[in-house]
Amino acid sequence: YLFSFLILLSCSEDNDVTINNQTDSSERYNQQIFSNITISQNVQYGTSATLAGVNVGLLMDIYEPENDTEINRPLIVLAHGGSFTSGDKTDLDDFASFFAKSGYVVASINYRLLDINYSEFALKQVVVNAVSDMKAAVRFFKKDNTTTNSYKIDPSNIFIGGASAGAITALHYAYLNSDTELITIGGNNFLDYVNSQGGLDGNSGNANYSSDIKGIINISGGLFKASFVNAGEPILFSVHGTSDPIVPYNQGAVNFSDIIIEGSGLIHPVATSVGIQNQLITIENG
């Protein structure tokens, strides 16, 4: 399902691609056509301070198909799960490798995690910090595209995504876009915090480059409010189980906290109602 959706978004009938010096529009991005990949580990894409005030370098691993001749490749930027308290970019190695063997460039990022005592407000802060970090990673590739072009990505074909906490990050990246929405999440204090950290784009690195993306890959994620999704915002693909105990499929507390969020089952009807291209794969009792 995911491959079929992404090939629809990334290619057109009139846009053949080169695979090992052969032109083919039916295989690339739709199945694994490369036997080997290269992984650039611990590439620094930015820097920022945690909630405890610790300055950290933000690192990612970049996956590319080996000996690829295509010079205009879709990019997928992924964030791991772990309830914003744990996890690592290597957790998505299999997923990233799978897509790199199909011709995508894939970046699996580390982002700032919760490093102070838990509170509802701190959890909301760390989510928006993760969003800022992911935006810096996207801007890293936009910057590279206009300078050294080391990674040969298509800046108009960038997808973000992840699993659980990583999917929550990607969804808020795409659909949290106004002061009103920030106030809905945490009041004026939350708005003040976000503004102190560089606003919705954040200050994690690669300033003055666009954070625009084309779509989201949401694996078991949710939004504070499904109504944050508005016409003209990025397209969406989701996979979610109806019995998810951590991130609710519809509405409920996230990860046994007191924070109520809305999952894929509520997000997609809103996306459809405002005309956003979207697809949801529901796993019954999953």
N, C-alpha and C positions, 0 to 999 in steps of 0.2 A: 504494500500500500504506500509506504513512504517513498520508495523509489519511483513509483508511478506518478505520485504527486509532484515530486521534485523535478523529474524530467519534463513534466508539463510546464513547470514554471521556468526552467533554466534554458530550454531549447525551443526552437520552432522548426517547422518543416523546411524552412528556407535557410536554416543556419546549420550546415554540416560542420562537424568537428574533426580534427585530425588525431588519429590514434596510431602511435608508432608509424607515422608517415602515411597512414592510410585514412581516407576520408570515409566516415561512417556516422550517421545520425541516429541509428537505432540502438546501439549498444552502450555508448558512453553515457554515464550518469544513471543508467538503468540497470546495470549489472556489473559485477566485478570483472574488469577486463585486464587489469594489471596484476602481475604475479607478485611484485615487490613494491615496497614503499620506502621512502626516506623519512626519518623523524628528526627534526631539529629540536633538541630538548632544552628546556630552561631558557627560552628566549624572553628577555625582559621587555615588557610592553608598556610599563609605567611604574609609578611609585605613589604611595599614599600612606596615610596614618590610620591605624586601627582605632577602635573606640577607646582603647586603653592608652592611646597616644604613641604607639610604637610605629616608627616609620619602616615600611616594608617595600621591597621590590616585588613587583607583580610579574609573575612568570607564566609562560605557556609553552606547550609542546605543539609543534606544527608538523602536520602529516601531509605528504605529497606523493603522488604516484611517481615511481622511479622511471627515468628516461622518457618523461612525457614531453611531447612536442607542442602541445596546445599552450597558447600564451594568453588566454582570456578565460580563466577558469572560475566557476562559482566557488564561493567561500562559505564554510559553515563554522561558526564560532560556538563552542559548547562549554557549558558549565556543569560541574558535577553536583551530585546531591550530598546530603549529610546534615540536614536541618540547620544549616548555617553555623554549625559548631564543629564540623569535622569534614573529612573527605579530601580528595586530592585529584589533580588533573589526570593522573594515571588511571583513575577509576574508569575512565571512558576510553581506554586504549582500544578495546575490541571494536567499539562503535566507530571511533575515529578511523581506525585502520580499514574497516569495512567500506566506509565512504571514500577514503583515499584510493582504494583499489578500484573504485568506480570512476575516478577522474576528478573528484573534488579536492580542493585544498581544505584541510580541517585544522582548526586550532582548538585545543583543549586547555582551558585557562584555570589557574588558581585565582582566587579572589579573597578579599578580606573576610574573616570569620569572626564570630562573637568571641571576644576575649575579656569581657567584664561580666559581672554577675548578671544573671538573666532578669529581665523585666520585659513587659510588653513593649514599652517604648524602645528599649535597646534592640529588641528583635526587629522592630520596624526600621530602626536606624541601620542595622546591618544589612537588611534587604536593599535599601536604597544605596548603601555603599557598594554592594555587589553589582547593582545596576550601573553605577558610575564606573566600576572597574571594567565591566563588559563593554561599555561604550568606549573606554580608552583602548581596549583591544581591537574593536572595529576601526577606530581611528588610526591605530597603528598600521593596519593594512591599507587604509585610504592614503596615508602618508607614504608608505612604501610604493604604492602604485604610481604616485606622482614624482617619486625621487629615483631610488635605485631599481624599483620594480623587480625585486628579488623573488617574489612569490607569484607573480603573474596571475593576479586575481582580476576578476571582472567586478569593478566597484558598484555596478548596478545590480549585481546578482549575489547579494550577501544575505545569508540566513543565520539566525541565532537560535540557540535552543539548549536543552539539557533535560535532566531528569530530576523530579521532585524539587528540591531547593533551587537547582539550576534552571528548571522550567519556570518556577516562580520568578526568578530573576529575569529570564527572557521575556515573560509576559508583562512584567512591570516596565521593563525597558521599552517595549513597544507601545503600551497602552496607558502608562502613567505620564500624562503630558500637560498638566495644568496645575496652577496653584489651588484651584478648587478641589481637585482630586487629592492633592497632598493634604489639605485641611481635612478632607473626609477621612483620610487614614489616621491622622494623629493630631488634628487641631493646629492652631497657630504655632505652637511650640515645634511641631514637626516641620512645618513650612519654614520656620526660622532656622532649624537645623540644616535642612536641605540647602537653603540659600547660603548658609555659612560654609558649605562644602562645595561651592561652585555651581549651585542650582541643579537643574535636571540633567545637565550634561556632566556634572561633576568636574573634579580637578585631578583625576588620576593619571593624566598624561595625554600627549599628542593633541594639544589644543589647536584650535583654528582649522581642524579638519572635520568633515561631516560625520555624524553618527547615524545617518540614515541607513535603514536596512530594508530588505524586500519582504522577508517573512520569518515566521517562528516555527520551530519544531518543539512542541510541548509534550513531554512525556510525564504525565501524572503531576501537572502543576495547577496553580490557581491564581486568581486575582483577588485583591481585597474587595473589589466590586466588579461584577461582569459588566456593569453599565459604563465602566471606563473605556470600553471598546466603542470607537466612533468611526463614522464613514471616512474613507480615505486613508485609514491607518493600515499597517502591514497585514498581509495575508497570513493564514494560520492553518497548521496541521497539528492534530493532537491524537495521542493514544492514552486512554485512561481506563482503569478498572472501576467498576461500580462499587466494589467493596474495599476500596483503598482506605486503610486505617490511619494514614498519615496526612494525606491531602485529600479532602473529600471530593467525590465525583460531582456532587451538586453543591450543597452548602453545609458548613460545619466548622468546628474548631480544627485548626491546623496543628498537627503533631502534639496533641494533648495539651496545647496552650489554651488561653482564653480568647485568642484572636480568631474571629470568624472570617473565613474566606469563601470564595465561590469558585468551584472547579469547572472542569471542561464541559460537564453536562449543562451548565448554565451559560458558559461563555459563548459556546457555538451558536445557540439560537440568537443571541444578540448580534454576533458577527454576521449571520445570515440576514437579520432584519435591517442592518445598515449597509448591506451590499458588499461585504468583504468576502473575497474568495476564501473558502475554508473547507476542511474535511476533518471529521472526528471518527476515529475507530474506537468504539466502545467494547470493552472486554467484560462481558456479563460475569458477575461474581468474582472478577479478577481483583 
